[in-house]
Amino acid sequence: MDQNNYSSLHDFMLLGFSDHPKLEMVLSGVVAIFYLITLVGNTAIILASLLDSHLHAPMYFFLRNLSFLDLCFTTSTVPQMLVNLWGSDKTISFVGCVIQLYVYMSLGSIECLLLAVMSYDRFTAICKPLHYLVIMNPHLCLKMIIMVWGISLTNSVVLCTLTLNLPKCGNNLLDHFLCELPAVVKIACVDTTAVEMSVFGLGIVIVLIPLLLILISYGYIARAVLRTKSKAGQRKAINTCGSHLTVVSIFYGTIIYMYLQPGNSASKDQGKFFTLFYTVITPSLNPLIYTLRNKDMKDALKKLIRVDYESTKIKRNWKSQENVIGNKAHKKLFPVHGVRGQAGAIYTYLEPKKSSSYNVVKFISLFYTIITPSLNPLIYTLRNKDIKGALKCLFYKNSEFRTNVN
């Protein structure tokens, strides 16, 4: 059995912050809180942009994709991370590690490219406002999303496959709290220069080129904003683009530090904290950044909260008034039927067992099964003027028809 196959038969041990037990307890609480914020915030953005017709523009289509991506990105890592931080079991299966590595790399690459696409959308909206809806049509938006996913998945397959094919020589100790590419490369027992150069080369394609396009787009945007005479237009453009630029700065800054730096230029704990930052904290900040600086999104979220609150209030009022209204209507329309029908049913089904003779039960059942239905027409017609009038008309028409026939 060769060394590579031997290493694949064993689970990986995620060391994480195992040498700092107290720090693990603090981090587990912080990660759990930020994960909850990520789930709630990004789900709210998706729902608000879907339900509000004013947010069906291309910008919010890409924002929904970013929120969905953040939900998937954090969910692919945080549950395993919490298990690693909370419990004494620091292992992850080989298959689980492989899946996490592929998914993590794919979603991270998608976010890099998606932020570039969003910057192009802002460039078109501000620099070419009259042609915006023609250029950023739904067909093009969908094609751009498909292209982003296709390039990212290809990048992930190439890099992760190269990394996993490195011989480990039985070494299964990952000095990290998740299966991240730099940590997996470090446990290889051969020269990893070729793989590191591949990571660097594809990193330029996935990270630096999109970042360069973003900076160029914002250069044109800044020039267009400065030329705008309307103060309100300038303010709206700055708020909209400022949100995106803030997210870009946070995300790309940490990614460049992690993947495009020389191999051993930083301490191991620094790399872990940076991974923790862009894996957990950044996705939780995105909803706050986009909603606090975007008036349309804030209004949509307020509507969503108001609708939810009003629907809950209506349900409570309806339940509290249902019995009162129902009883009034019941007494007005069906006074005799209510007494007869309900009394018979209650006597038969809700009385204590063996409290009356079997023959009495038979007679009561006969009453509400046969007699009560026969009384209903009389009750409705005798106490309802409209029904009595309709029946009289029907009777007179019948009489006239018979007379004419005879």
ZANU-389928 format. One record per residue (C-alpha): x, y, z; residue number from 1; chain. Coordinates in Angstrom, 3 decimals, decimal comma, always signed. Layout:
        x        y        z num cadena
        X        Y        Z NUM      A
...
This chain:
        x        y        z num cadena
   +0,000   +0,000   +0,000   1      A
   +1,515   +3,351   -0,993   2      A
   +1,817   +6,259   +1,358   3      A
   -0,823   +8,335   -0,357   4      A
   -3,481   +5,644   +0,010   5      A
   -2,373   +5,012   +3,569   6      A
   -2,967   +8,655   +4,501   7      A
   -6,394   +8,661   +2,864   8      A
   -7,633   +5,868   +5,117   9      A
   -7,336   +7,983   +8,254  10      A
   -9,439  +10,832   +9,570  11      A
   -7,884  +14,259   +9,763  12      A
   -7,214  +15,812  +13,158  13      A
   -8,113  +19,519  +13,227  14      A
   -5,875  +21,099  +15,850  15      A
   -7,516  +24,542  +15,673  16      A
   -6,915  +26,398  +18,933  17      A
   -6,620  +23,219  +21,030  18      A
   -3,559  +24,639  +22,766  19      A
   -5,747  +27,551  +24,014  20      A
   -8,825  +25,952  +25,697  21      A
  -10,126  +29,218  +27,162  22      A
   -9,816  +30,937  +23,800  23      A
  -11,838  +28,108  +22,232  24      A
  -14,717  +28,754  +24,641  25      A
  -14,763  +32,473  +23,815  26      A
  -14,468  +31,879  +20,073  27      A
  -17,270  +29,309  +20,088  28      A
  -19,658  +31,898  +21,537  29      A
  -18,527  +34,595  +19,094  30      A
  -18,810  +32,255  +16,091  31      A
  -22,295  +31,098  +17,138  32      A
  -23,535  +34,708  +17,515  33      A
  -22,131  +35,844  +14,169  34      A
  -23,469  +32,718  +12,461  35      A
  -26,958  +33,499  +13,768  36      A
  -26,635  +37,100  +12,519  37      A
  -25,541  +35,773   +9,113  38      A
  -28,542  +33,443   +8,865  39      A
  -31,096  +36,049   +9,923  40      A
  -29,613  +38,992   +8,005  41      A
  -29,031  +37,270   +4,681  42      A
  -32,391  +35,485   +4,799  43      A
  -34,100  +38,839   +5,449  44      A
  -32,338  +40,397   +2,439  45      A
  -33,400  +37,512   +0,176  46      A
  -37,037  +37,686   +1,320  47      A
  -37,239  +41,490   +1,189  48      A
  -35,770  +41,717   -2,317  49      A
  -38,062  +38,945   -3,574  50      A
  -41,294  +40,257   -2,038  51      A
  -40,813  +43,961   -2,785  52      A
  -41,478  +44,737   -6,459  53      A
  -39,270  +47,846   -6,248  54      A
  -36,247  +45,609   -5,640  55      A
  -36,510  +43,512   -8,787  56      A
  -33,668  +45,445  -10,430  57      A
  -30,406  +43,752  -11,518  58      A
  -28,540  +45,189   -8,519  59      A
  -30,782  +43,330   -6,094  60      A
  -30,671  +40,180   -8,202  61      A
  -26,902  +40,084   -7,623  62      A
  -27,371  +41,038   -3,970  63      A
  -29,724  +38,070   -3,505  64      A
  -27,089  +35,839   -5,028  65      A
  -24,464  +37,253   -2,662  66      A
  -26,716  +36,669   +0,355  67      A
  -27,472  +33,106   -0,760  68      A
  -23,750  +32,556   -1,311  69      A
  -22,938  +33,821   +2,188  70      A
  -25,514  +31,459   +3,687  71      A
  -23,974  +28,484   +1,866  72      A
  -20,406  +29,637   +2,559  73      A
  -20,869  +29,869   +6,315  74      A
  -23,048  +26,750   +6,589  75      A
  -20,374  +24,678   +4,831  76      A
  -17,837  +25,480   +7,560  77      A
  -19,345  +26,928  +10,752  78      A
  -21,181  +23,805  +12,067  79      A
  -17,960  +21,772  +11,813  80      A
  -16,047  +24,684  +13,316  81      A
  -18,402  +24,832  +16,318  82      A
  -18,040  +21,076  +16,859  83      A
  -14,285  +21,537  +16,774  84      A
  -14,362  +24,433  +19,242  85      A
  -16,933  +22,975  +21,657  86      A
  -16,029  +19,319  +21,934  87      A
  -12,981  +17,246  +22,617  88      A
  -13,372  +15,377  +19,323  89      A
  -11,252  +17,301  +16,818  90      A
  -11,457  +14,799  +13,957  91      A
  -13,088  +15,085  +10,546  92      A
  -13,418  +12,174   +8,131  93      A
  -11,340  +12,133   +4,966  94      A
  -14,485  +12,324   +2,812  95      A
  -15,871  +15,152   +4,933  96      A
  -12,607  +17,065   +4,623  97      A
  -12,538  +16,592   +0,838  98      A
  -16,144  +17,810   +0,470  99      A
  -15,523  +20,808   +2,715 100      A
  -12,361  +21,723   +0,792 101      A
  -14,081  +21,617   -2,610 102      A
  -17,196  +23,488   -1,430 103      A
  -15,189  +26,078   +0,505 104      A
  -12,898  +26,825   -2,433 105      A
  -15,794  +26,945   -4,924 106      A
  -17,915  +29,344   -2,884 107      A
  -14,943  +31,552   -2,029 108      A
  -14,024  +31,835   -5,725 109      A
  -17,651  +32,582   -6,644 110      A
  -17,770  +35,456   -4,169 111      A
  -14,575  +36,976   -5,621 112      A
  -16,025  +36,993   -9,139 113      A
  -19,528  +37,974   -8,028 114      A
  -18,219  +41,131   -6,363 115      A
  -16,587  +42,051   -9,684 116      A
  -19,874  +41,493  -11,524 117      A
  -21,670  +43,676   -8,965 118      A
  -19,136  +46,464   -9,539 119      A
  -19,822  +46,286  -13,300 120      A
  -23,536  +46,550  -12,536 121      A
  -22,905  +49,735  -10,495 122      A
  -20,659  +51,110  -13,242 123      A
  -23,417  +50,608  -15,839 124      A
  -26,119  +52,097  -13,584 125      A
  -24,149  +55,277  -12,823 126      A
  -22,106  +55,831  -15,968 127      A
  -24,741  +54,682  -18,492 128      A
  -28,072  +55,237  -16,706 129      A
  -30,186  +55,578  -19,879 130      A
  -28,983  +52,232  -21,224 131      A
  -28,833  +50,441  -17,851 132      A
  -31,921  +48,242  -18,169 133      A
  -31,110  +47,454  -21,794 134      A
  -27,517  +46,402  -21,022 135      A
  -28,224  +44,636  -17,718 136      A
  -31,191  +42,663  -19,006 137      A
  -32,285  +39,485  -17,170 138      A
  -30,753  +37,247  -19,829 139      A
  -27,313  +38,848  -19,448 140      A
  -27,535  +38,764  -15,631 141      A
  -28,282  +35,053  -15,694 142      A
  -25,440  +34,402  -18,143 143      A
  -23,021  +36,302  -15,897 144      A
  -24,049  +34,255  -12,853 145      A
  -23,642  +30,988  -14,790 146      A
  -20,201  +32,133  -16,002 147      A
  -19,140  +33,010  -12,451 148      A
  -20,195  +29,597  -11,139 149      A
  -18,561  +27,768  -14,051 150      A
  -15,165  +29,500  -13,686 151      A
  -15,186  +29,083   -9,905 152      A
  -16,054  +25,391   -9,988 153      A
  -13,305  +24,766  -12,538 154      A
  -10,798  +26,634  -10,386 155      A
  -11,849  +24,662   -7,307 156      A
  -11,575  +21,289   -9,075 157      A
   -8,058  +22,067  -10,364 158      A
   -6,599  +23,441   -7,124 159      A
   -8,240  +20,964   -4,747 160      A
   -7,357  +17,961   -6,906 161      A
   -3,704  +19,044   -7,093 162      A
   -3,625  +19,537   -3,331 163      A
   -5,314  +16,253   -2,415 164      A
   -2,977  +14,275   -4,699 165      A
   +0,036  +15,377   -2,681 166      A
   +1,416  +12,473   -0,593 167      A
   +0,908  +12,964   +3,133 168      A
   +3,192  +10,169   +4,433 169      A
   +0,642   +9,310   +7,099 170      A
   +0,502  +12,871   +8,443 171      A
   -3,137  +13,686   +9,274 172      A
   -2,676  +16,640  +11,645 173      A
   -4,180  +19,805  +10,151 174      A
   -3,123  +22,885  +12,085 175      A
   -6,446  +24,595  +11,456 176      A
  -10,112  +24,408  +12,495 177      A
  -11,343  +23,568   +8,980 178      A
  -10,028  +21,909   +5,826 179      A
   -8,566  +24,920   +4,063 180      A
   -6,197  +24,639   +1,120 181      A
   -3,040  +26,212   +2,700 182      A
   -3,379  +23,938   +5,756 183      A
   -3,743  +20,804   +3,583 184      A
   -0,720  +21,798   +1,472 185      A
   +1,443  +22,172   +4,593 186      A
   +1,032  +18,525   +5,672 187      A
   +2,455  +17,187   +2,390 188      A
   +5,774  +15,375   +2,739 189      A
   +7,127  +16,449   -0,672 190      A
   +8,151  +19,704   -2,293 191      A
   +4,955  +21,741   -2,798 192      A
   +6,438  +24,536   -4,905 193      A
   +4,529  +23,490   -8,045 194      A
   +1,197  +23,429   -6,195 195      A
   +1,915  +26,745   -4,485 196      A
   +2,743  +28,337   -7,845 197      A
   -0,522  +26,954   -9,257 198      A
   -2,416  +28,435   -6,318 199      A
   -0,649  +31,755   -6,866 200      A
   -1,323  +31,736  -10,635 201      A
   -5,012  +30,875  -10,333 202      A
   -5,227  +33,276   -7,405 203      A
   -4,217  +36,082   -9,755 204      A
   -7,011  +35,072  -12,140 205      A
   -9,660  +34,672   -9,440 206      A
   -8,590  +37,430   -7,031 207      A
   -6,343  +40,095   -8,533 208      A
   -7,928  +40,443  -11,986 209      A
  -11,476  +40,870  -10,563 210      A
  -10,065  +43,313   -7,998 211      A
   -8,395  +45,294  -10,784 212      A
  -11,686  +45,412  -12,725 213      A
  -13,473  +46,598   -9,582 214      A
  -10,961  +49,407   -9,061 215      A
  -11,247  +50,482  -12,712 216      A
  -15,061  +50,467  -12,463 217      A
  -14,973  +52,616   -9,348 218      A
  -12,546  +54,987  -10,996 219      A
  -15,114  +55,659  -13,723 220      A
  -17,892  +55,795  -11,112 221      A
  -16,001  +58,393   -9,045 222      A
  -15,477  +60,554  -12,142 223      A
  -19,176  +60,314  -13,082 224      A
  -20,285  +61,162   -9,532 225      A
  -18,019  +64,223   -9,386 226      A
  -19,517  +65,462  -12,663 227      A
  -23,072  +65,094  -11,341 228      A
  -24,551  +68,451  -10,330 229      A
  -27,395  +66,971   -8,269 230      A
  -26,433  +66,621   -4,614 231      A
  -29,176  +64,034   -4,074 232      A
  -27,864  +61,974   -7,000 233      A
  -24,322  +62,167   -5,648 234      A
  -25,477  +61,089   -2,206 235      A
  -27,441  +58,133   -3,575 236      A
  -24,522  +56,990   -5,749 237      A
  -22,070  +57,264   -2,853 238      A
  -24,361  +55,301   -0,508 239      A
  -25,007  +52,554   -3,056 240      A
  -21,381  +52,182   -4,153 241      A
  -19,962  +52,763   -0,680 242      A
  -21,703  +49,623   +0,581 243      A
  -20,239  +47,497   -2,180 244      A
  -16,776  +49,044   -1,857 245      A
  -16,742  +48,352   +1,893 246      A
  -17,575  +44,679   +1,327 247      A
  -14,919  +44,457   -1,406 248      A
  -12,240  +45,967   +0,840 249      A
  -12,949  +43,606   +3,742 250      A
  -13,243  +40,443   +1,660 251      A
  -10,379  +40,977   -0,784 252      A
   -8,035  +42,240   +1,912 253      A
   -8,257  +39,024   +3,916 254      A
   -8,219  +36,764   +0,824 255      A
   -5,047  +38,391   -0,556 256      A
   -3,348  +38,085   +2,811 257      A
   -4,215  +34,385   +3,044 258      A
   -3,635  +33,103   -0,489 259      A
   -1,215  +35,463   -2,221 260      A
   +1,429  +35,925   +0,454 261      A
   +4,681  +33,959   +0,644 262      A
   +4,255  +30,578   +2,312 263      A
   +5,744  +31,190   +5,780 264      A
   +5,589  +34,964   +6,158 265      A
   +2,976  +34,945   +8,932 266      A
   +2,426  +32,990  +12,103 267      A
   -0,001  +30,079  +12,131 268      A
   -2,402  +31,813  +14,551 269      A
   -2,580  +34,894  +12,319 270      A
   -3,757  +32,741   +9,412 271      A
   -6,418  +31,131  +11,600 272      A
   -7,773  +34,483  +12,762 273      A
   -7,887  +35,832   +9,206 274      A
   -9,739  +32,704   +8,068 275      A
  -12,148  +33,134  +10,966 276      A
  -12,677  +36,749   +9,942 277      A
  -13,609  +36,242   +6,282 278      A
  -15,435  +32,959   +6,937 279      A
  -17,681  +34,067   +9,796 280      A
  -17,540  +37,809  +10,400 281      A
  -17,558  +39,151   +6,813 282      A
  -20,769  +37,287   +5,753 283      A
  -22,524  +38,640   +8,856 284      A
  -21,433  +42,204   +8,069 285      A
  -22,711  +42,169   +4,480 286      A
  -26,425  +42,474   +5,412 287      A
  -25,658  +45,314   +7,823 288      A
  -23,499  +47,168   +5,303 289      A
  -26,037  +46,882   +2,485 290      A
  -29,102  +47,745   +4,584 291      A
  -27,643  +50,627   +6,607 292      A
  -26,464  +52,470   +3,488 293      A
  -29,321  +51,594   +1,137 294      A
  -32,632  +53,422   +1,581 295      A
  -34,607  +51,104   -0,721 296      A
  -33,431  +48,015   +1,150 297      A
  -34,204  +49,599   +4,521 298      A
  -37,730  +50,459   +3,340 299      A
  -38,229  +46,906   +2,037 300      A
  -37,102  +45,404   +5,352 301      A
  -39,409  +47,746   +7,259 302      A
  -42,305  +46,632   +5,058 303      A
  -41,379  +42,990   +5,632 304      A
  -41,296  +43,485   +9,416 305      A
  -44,529  +45,536   +9,328 306      A
  -46,355  +42,928   +7,259 307      A
  -45,198  +40,161   +9,577 308      A
  -46,226  +42,177  +12,656 309      A
  -49,626  +43,139  +11,204 310      A
  -50,382  +39,588  +10,102 311      A
  -49,558  +38,328  +13,590 312      A
  -51,712  +41,063  +15,128 313      A
  -54,626  +40,295  +12,802 314      A
  -54,409  +36,599  +13,658 315      A
  -54,476  +37,371  +17,381 316      A
  -57,414  +39,768  +17,017 317      A
  -59,239  +37,311  +14,817 318      A
  -58,789  +34,517  +17,336 319      A
  -59,856  +36,720  +20,248 320      A
  -62,943  +38,029  +18,422 321      A
  -63,830  +34,841  +16,621 322      A
  -65,752  +33,346  +19,522 323      A
  -67,603  +36,601  +20,287 324      A
  -68,599  +37,261  +16,671 325      A
  -69,327  +33,617  +16,040 326      A
  -71,540  +33,327  +19,102 327      A
  -73,479  +36,487  +18,201 328      A
  -74,036  +35,359  +14,639 329      A
  -74,902  +31,884  +15,799 330      A
  -77,508  +33,135  +18,259 331      A
  -79,003  +35,502  +15,693 332      A
  -79,231  +33,083  +12,805 333      A
  -79,457  +29,617  +14,375 334      A
  -80,757  +29,887  +17,928 335      A
  -82,801  +26,705  +17,962 336      A
  -80,452  +24,695  +15,761 337      A
  -77,516  +25,587  +17,985 338      A
  -79,268  +24,424  +21,100 339      A
  -80,707  +21,255  +19,632 340      A
  -77,731  +20,093  +17,534 341      A
  -74,938  +20,969  +19,948 342      A
  -76,817  +19,771  +22,993 343      A
  -77,424  +16,374  +21,408 344      A
  -73,828  +16,007  +20,278 345      A
  -72,417  +17,123  +23,636 346      A
  -74,705  +14,764  +25,517 347      A
  -73,708  +11,831  +23,332 348      A
  -69,948  +12,363  +22,995 349      A
  -68,853  +14,411  +25,995 350      A
  -70,824  +12,814  +28,828 351      A
  -69,006  +10,617  +31,344 352      A
  -68,993   +6,979  +30,378 353      A
  -71,879   +4,871  +31,673 354      A
  -73,660   +7,941  +33,101 355      A
  -76,941   +7,093  +31,269 356      A
  -78,662   +4,074  +29,858 357      A
  -77,868   +2,752  +26,412 358      A
  -81,464   +3,364  +25,190 359      A
  -81,269   +7,054  +26,103 360      A
  -78,129   +7,397  +24,005 361      A
  -79,946   +5,758  +21,085 362      A
  -82,833   +8,222  +21,299 363      A
  -80,498  +11,217  +21,546 364      A
  -78,545  +10,004  +18,484 365      A
  -81,852   +9,522  +16,610 366      A
  -82,839  +13,080  +17,533 367      A
  -79,755  +14,931  +16,219 368      A
  -79,368  +12,587  +13,242 369      A
  -82,939  +12,777  +11,843 370      A
  -85,074  +15,356  +13,634 371      A
  -82,508  +18,197  +13,811 372      A
  -81,820  +18,218  +10,010 373      A
  -85,575  +18,288   +9,352 374      A
  -85,994  +21,316  +11,632 375      A
  -83,239  +23,340   +9,942 376      A
  -85,367  +24,438   +6,926 377      A
  -88,142  +25,628   +9,241 378      A
  -85,714  +27,502  +11,479 379      A
  -84,012  +29,268   +8,554 380      A
  -87,275  +30,261   +6,810 381      A
  -89,262  +31,333   +9,885 382      A
  -86,513  +33,639  +11,180 383      A
  -85,057  +34,951   +7,917 384      A
  -87,042  +37,507   +5,909 385      A
  -84,938  +37,192   +2,739 386      A
  -85,311  +33,428   +2,545 387      A
  -89,075  +33,676   +3,197 388      A
  -89,385  +36,217   +0,389 389      A
  -87,368  +34,042   -2,000 390      A
  -89,515  +31,001   -1,192 391      A
  -92,748  +33,016   -1,771 392      A
  -91,465  +34,138   -5,184 393      A
  -90,597  +30,578   -6,037 394      A
  -94,046  +29,385   -4,914 395      A
  -95,921  +32,076   -6,932 396      A
  -93,858  +31,372  -10,070 397      A
  -94,637  +27,679   -9,686 398      A
  -98,360  +28,434   -9,342 399      A
  -98,406  +30,706  -12,400 400      A
  -96,556  +28,102  -14,465 401      A
  -99,097  +25,403  -13,543 402      A
 -102,032  +27,718  -14,336 403      A
 -100,627  +28,540  -17,763 404      A
 -100,057  +24,873  -18,523 405      A
 -103,629  +23,970  -17,575 406      A
